[in-house]
Amino acid sequence: MINELQEMVSKYPAIGFWQSYFRLRRNGFVWNHKKVYRVYTALHLNILAFINEVWSIDFMSDSLWNGRKFRLLNIVDDFNRQMLAMEADISLPALGVIRVLEYLKEFRGLPKMIRVDNGPEFISLALEEWCRKNSINLTFIQPGKPMQNGYVERCN
């Protein structure tokens, strides 16, 4: 079971503990989640190795005193939980996300993987092509499971 867990996490680095556990259960392993979690943490599968390995991106929205809405784009490096960017605007479409990522590219470099939810800005073809052009793996969390993107959700 340990070899299967290590192989799964190396093949799918973004799935995290719970998805690893459920995939192992579907493959016939009978260990409960507590034992799998002990093995998962003992193998240090839950720890990122360096900066720019995984970034998490999410939006927040609020309204001003006059009722006008605005949005915040938050970008966090999962390795050290550093806030890389917080962009505020009335409208932040996919091209706005790409503009912020291009800015970060200039002084920080780009990550190997970006974890996002299934918002319309993130499922756009423009962002998908930009990530492909820059050799970035764009990973989506499951719908309705914001804790799969926990670092940026905690920031929010």
C-alpha positions in Angstrom: 0.0 0.0 0.0 2.9 2.4 0.7 4.3 2.0 -2.8 0.9 2.6 -4.3 0.4 5.7 -2.2 3.8 7.1 -3.2 3.2 6.3 -6.9 -0.2 7.9 -6.8 1.1 11.1 -5.2 4.0 11.4 -7.6 1.7 10.9 -10.6 -1.0 13.2 -9.3 0.7 15.7 -6.9 -2.4 17.9 -6.6 -4.9 15.4 -5.3 -4.0 15.6 -1.6 -4.7 13.2 1.2 -8.5 12.7 0.9 -8.5 12.0 -2.8 -5.5 9.6 -2.3 -7.4 7.8 0.4 -10.6 7.4 -1.7 -8.6 6.2 -4.7 -6.8 3.6 -2.6 -10.2 2.4 -1.3 -11.6 2.1 -4.8 -8.5 0.0 -5.7 -9.3 -2.5 -2.9 -7.2 -1.3 0.0 -9.0 -1.6 3.4 -6.9 0.6 5.6 -9.0 3.3 7.4 -8.4 7.0 6.9 -6.4 7.4 10.1 -3.8 4.8 9.2 -3.5 6.1 5.6 -3.1 9.6 7.0 -0.3 8.4 9.4 1.5 6.8 6.5 0.9 9.9 4.2 2.4 12.3 6.8 5.3 9.9 7.7 6.3 9.8 4.1 6.2 13.6 4.0 3.8 13.6 1.1 1.9 16.5 2.5 5.0 18.9 2.4 6.0 20.9 -0.6 9.7 21.0 -1.4 10.4 24.5 -2.7 8.8 27.8 -3.7 7.0 28.1 -7.1 5.9 24.5 -6.9 2.2 25.1 -6.4 0.3 28.4 -6.4 -3.3 28.7 -5.3 -5.6 31.3 -6.8 -9.1 32.4 -5.8 -11.5 35.3 -5.8 -13.3 37.2 -3.1 -16.0 39.7 -3.6 -17.6 42.4 -1.4 -19.5 45.6 -1.8 -18.8 49.2 -1.0 -21.0 51.4 1.2 -22.9 52.5 -1.9 -23.7 48.9 -3.0 -21.1 48.8 -5.8 -19.4 45.4 -5.9 -15.7 44.7 -6.3 -13.6 41.6 -6.5 -10.2 40.6 -5.1 -7.9 38.2 -6.9 -5.6 36.4 -4.3 -2.6 34.4 -5.3 -0.7 32.4 -2.7 2.4 30.2 -2.9 1.5 27.0 -1.1 5.1 26.3 0.0 5.5 29.2 2.4 1.9 30.6 2.3 3.3 33.9 1.0 0.7 36.2 -0.5 2.1 36.9 -4.0 -0.6 39.2 -5.3 -3.9 40.7 -4.3 -5.5 42.5 -7.1 -8.7 44.6 -6.6 -11.0 45.7 -9.4 -14.7 46.0 -10.3 -14.2 43.3 -13.0 -11.4 40.7 -13.2 -11.9 38.5 -16.2 -9.5 35.9 -17.4 -7.3 38.5 -19.1 -7.0 40.3 -15.8 -5.8 37.1 -14.2 -3.3 36.6 -17.0 -2.1 40.2 -16.6 -1.3 39.6 -12.9 0.4 36.3 -13.6 2.6 38.0 -16.2 3.5 40.6 -13.6 4.5 37.9 -11.2 6.5 36.1 -13.9 8.8 39.2 -14.2 10.1 39.2 -10.6 9.1 35.8 -9.1 9.0 33.3 -11.9 6.2 30.9 -12.6 5.0 27.8 -10.7 4.9 24.3 -12.0 1.2 24.0 -11.0 -1.7 26.4 -10.3 -4.6 25.2 -8.3 -8.0 26.9 -8.9 -11.7 26.4 -8.5 -14.1 26.1 -11.4 -14.9 29.8 -11.8 -15.5 31.2 -15.2 -12.2 33.1 -15.2 -10.3 29.9 -14.6 -12.0 27.6 -17.1 -11.5 30.1 -20.0 -9.5 29.1 -23.0 -7.3 32.1 -22.7 -6.0 31.0 -19.3 -5.6 27.4 -20.4 -3.6 28.5 -23.5 -1.4 30.8 -21.4 -0.7 28.0 -18.9 0.1 25.6 -21.7 2.4 28.1 -23.3 4.3 28.6 -20.0 4.4 24.9 -19.1 2.1 25.3 -16.1 -0.2 22.5 -15.0 -3.6 24.1 -14.4 -5.4 21.9 -11.7 -9.0 22.3 -10.8 -10.5 21.4 -7.4 -13.7 19.4 -7.2 -16.9 21.5 -7.3 -18.2 22.4 -3.9 -15.0 21.4 -2.1 -13.2 24.7 -1.3 -10.9 23.0 1.2 -9.0 21.4 -1.6 -7.7 24.9 -2.2 -7.3 25.5 1.5 -4.2 27.8 1.6 -5.9 30.5 -0.4 -9.3 29.9 1.3 -7.6 30.5 4.6 -6.2 33.7 3.3 -9.6 34.8 2.1 
